[in-house]
Amino acid sequence: MSERVALIEQRLRAALSPEHLEIRDDSAAHAGHAGAREGGHFTLRIVSNAFSGRSLIQRHRLVHAAIADLMRREIHALSISKAQTPDEARSSITGN
């Protein structure tokens, strides 16, 4: 695990206590990209009770708030592929 991934994970776990957290470092695929030198590219999947009763934009705002300082120096691009509650995650697995 890279230092950047560890920092992202630490912040998200502290702020949102996720039941499930996947962070994929996509930085190698963006080598040579103008902004890639300033920070990495990451894709995130997170399942947390903190998202209950919140809209998708509110969930994304919670994620961004938890890692705001990293967005200035460690993260160039972040894609949130899933931000679900535990019930939503279970439903998507079982197809219900």
Secondary structure, DSSP 8 states (H G I E B T S, - for coil): --HHHHHHHHHHHHHH--SEEEEEE-GGGGTT-TTTTTSEEEEEEEE-GGGTT--HHHHHHHHHHHTHHHHTTTEEEEEEEEEE-HHHHHHHHHT-
